[in-house]
Amino acid sequence: MQKYEIVSVPGCSLWTAYQGNGPALVCCHGGPGLWDYLAPVAEMIDDLVTVYRYDQRACGRSTGGPPYDVATAVADLDALRDHWDLPQWIILGHSWGASLALAYSLAYPSRVRALIYLCGTGIDASWHEEYYRNRDALLTPSERRQLADLGAQLSVVQGAEFDAVERAYCELSWSTDIADRSHAREFARQLFVDGLHINFQVNRVLGKDGRHFIERPIMVEQVAALQIPTLVIHGALDPRPARVARHLAQCMPFARYAELPNVGHLPWIERPDLLRGVLRPFLERLS
């Protein structure tokens, strides 16, 4: 049974949810600027762990203002740990949330029991150009024009028209994260939560700061020193290249890499059986 709580931390109030039994595990959603969409992942493992989820600062159902940077995102996450009086927890992060989970692990390694790095972008800055090439290749010329037009409209429309444009933009953009093109739009819609909107300022500002932090040359040395059990999971058909996730796992002394075949960026939607099949054994071995 899920329980919900609004937790006050310095500078904001964070929407949270938790369920399950056992050691603590926290989920960090992607974006940045989105909201928690990882309830289906929590349901896969909540008999093994107590799963905590939250909307990040100024995102979804949470409040708060700047600064939108990695240091503040890490501090917010640790404030939640402190609020729940947890000496340690397992951190699972998806996409941008995987970068946040890694940054938290580097800041507070003694507070991290294990790290689950799901469909992240690694520590190699070369992923950017390859991702955009891969994404464009998945769209028809007409869809690429439509995406550009919708993106331009976002800055000028308001009210109900903005809602419709934002939804169409996200649905088309997120469809490239689905390996099964015949169901891409249908699956992409599952990320939406009625009444919630992307915080585009957080996306822009925190996204930039996150890339600068994660892609520093010193990161190879830092992750090589992490003594934390780590599971790196990536979809073989994610437009974000699998090689950068594989490289991260190779840099970490206690990391295992699992590549899911015929899966894109959202494995719990496309192939929940495959994701469950790697998550549960990893958590079972921890206990």
N, C-alpha and C positions, 0 to 999 in steps of 0.2 A: 504494500500500500504506500503510495507516494504521500509525503508530507511537504508542505510549502512554508517558507519563512522569508520575510524581508529582513536582511541583515545590514545594520548600519556599520560602515567602515569609514575611515577618514575621507571626507569629501563626497560621499555618495551612499546610496542605499541599493543593495544588490538583491535582486530576486533570486531565490534559491529553491531547489527541490531535492529531496533525498528519499531513498528507498533501499530495502534489502537488509542483509545481515552479514556480519563478519568484518574484516579489516576495511578501513576507509579507502575509497577510490574517488577521485574528483575528475570530472570531465570538463575540458576546456574547448569550447566551440570555436569555429573558424570565423572568417571574415577578412580582417577585423570589421566590426560595425554591425554584425548580425546578432543573433540570439541563440539560445540553446535549442538544438535540434537533435540531441543525442539520446533522447528517451528510449528509442528502439535498441540502442547499444546497451543502455542500463538494464533493460529487460533481459538481455542475453546472459547477464552475469550477476544479477542481484541476489541469487542464492549463494554466491561465493563471497561477495563483498557488499559493503554498504556504499551505494553510489550517490555521490553528491554532484549536482549540476547547478549551473548559475548562468545568468545573463551578465556579460561583462559591463564595466562602467559605461553609462550613457547608451547602452544597447538594449533592445528589446523592452523588458519590463523593469529594467534598472535605471536609476537616475545618476546624475553626476556630471561634472564638467571637466575641463582640462586640468592638468596636462594629460594628453593622450600619448603616452610613451611606454616603452617596455618596463622601465623601472616602476611606474605607477601600476601597470597591469600586474606585475609580479607582487607588489606590495598589497594590492587588493586581494589577490589569491591567498597570500599568507595571512592576511587579516581574517579571512574566512576560516582558515585552519585554526587560528588562535581562538576565534569565536566558538568553534565547536570543540575546543580543547583536545585537539588531536596531535599527539607527539610526532606522528609520521603518517603519510598516506601515499598511495599509489597515484600517479598522475597520468591520465590519458588525454592526449590532445589531438584534435583533427585539424589538418590544413594549417591556417595561421595558429590555431590552438596548439598544434604540435610544436611550433616555434616557441610559443609562450611556455609550454610544459618544459621544453629544453632549457629556456632561460631561467625558469624557476629552479630547475634541478641544479643548474650551475651556481645559482645564488644561495640555495639552501640544500646542499646534498644530504646533510644528516637528517633532513625532514622528509626525504623521498625514499620510500620503500622500494619503488620500481617505477620505470617510465615506459609508457606505451605511446609510440610515435606513429600516428595513423595518417597516412597520405600527406605527409609534410613535404617541404621543399628543400630540405637539407641545409647545408652550410656553404654551398657552391653557387656563387652569383650567376653562373652561366645558365641557370635554369630558365631565366626570364624569357629570353628570345626564343628558346626552343618551345616553351609553353605557348607563346602567342602564335608561333607557326603551327603547332599542333592544333590549337583551338580553331584557327582560321581554316585549316584543312578539313575540319569536321562540319563547317558551315558551308552552305551553298552560296554562290555570289549574291543571290537575292537576300539570304539571311544575313550576310555580312553587311549589306546596305541597310537592312532593317535595323540591325543592332546599332549601327552608327547613328541612324536617325533617331532611334529611341533614346540613346545616350545624350544626344543634343537637346532633345525635348525635356529631359529631366531638369534642366537648369532654367526653364522658362514657364512650365505649366504649374498649376496649383490645384489644391483641393482634390475633388474626386477625379479630375483629369490626371493629376500627378499620381494618384493611387493606381490608376489603370496603366499608365505608362511605366511606372516602376515595376509593376507586376509583370508586364509583357517583356520589359528589358531583362529582368532577372530570370524569367522562365527561359528565354532564348539563350542568355549567357550561360546559365547553369546547365542547359541541355547538353553542352559539350563535355560535361563531367560524367556523362552516362555512356558506357560502352555500347549498350544496346540502343542503336539509333532509332529503332522502331518504337521504343517506349521512352525516348529521351525527355520529351516535354511532360509526359505523364509522371515520370519519376521525379523530375525537377520540381514539380508542384508540391511534392511532399515536404519540401523544406520550409514552405510558407507557414506562418502562423497568422491567422486573421487579426488585423488591427495593428500588426507590428511593421515597422519600416526600417530600412537600412539607415544607419547613421553614416552618411557619406563623409562627414568631416572626420569621424573616427577612422573610417576606412582609409582615407587619404593620409592623415597625419600619423596615425599609429602604424599603418602599413609601411610608410617610408622609414620611420624610426626602427621598426622591427627588422626591415631588410638591412639597414645599416648595422644593427647590433649583431644579427645572426651571421652576416656574411663577412665579418671582420677576419682578416688573415689569422689572428690569434685563436680563432675558434677551433681549429684542428687540434692545437695543443691542449686547449681547455677540455674538449670532449674526450680526448684520449686519457685524461686524468680522472674522468668520472668513474667511480667504483659502484655503479648502480646497475642492477639487472634491467636490461632494456629490450623491448620488443619493437622492432621497426617493421611496419606493415605498409605495403603499397600495392595499388591496383596496377596490373601490367598494362592496362589501356588508359590509365590516367594521363591526360595531356601534360600534366606536370611530370617530367621525365623520371622514370623509376631509377635511373642511374644515380641521381643525387641522393635518394633515400638509401640506396645500396652503399654508396660511398660513406654516408654518415655511419651506417652500421659497421662498416669496416674500420672506421676510425675509433670506435668505442670498444673497450676491452671486454665488456660483459653484455654485448648486444647480439641478438639473433635477428636475422632478416627473413621476412616471409612475404613473397610476392604472390598476389592472388590472380589467377588467370582469368581472362575475359571480363575483367572488372575495371571500372573507371575510378572516379574520385569518391564515390559514395557507396562503399561495399555493403553497408547494412541495408541499403535499399535494393541494390541489384542482386547480391548473392549473400544474404545473411548467413547461410549455412557455412560458407567459406570463412567468413569473419569469425563466427562463433567457434569454428574448428581450430583457430589459432589462438583466440583470446582465452578460452577456458583452460586449455592445458598450461598456458603460461601462468595464469593465476593459481591454478591448482598446484603447480610446482613451487610457487612462492610460499604456500602455506605448509 
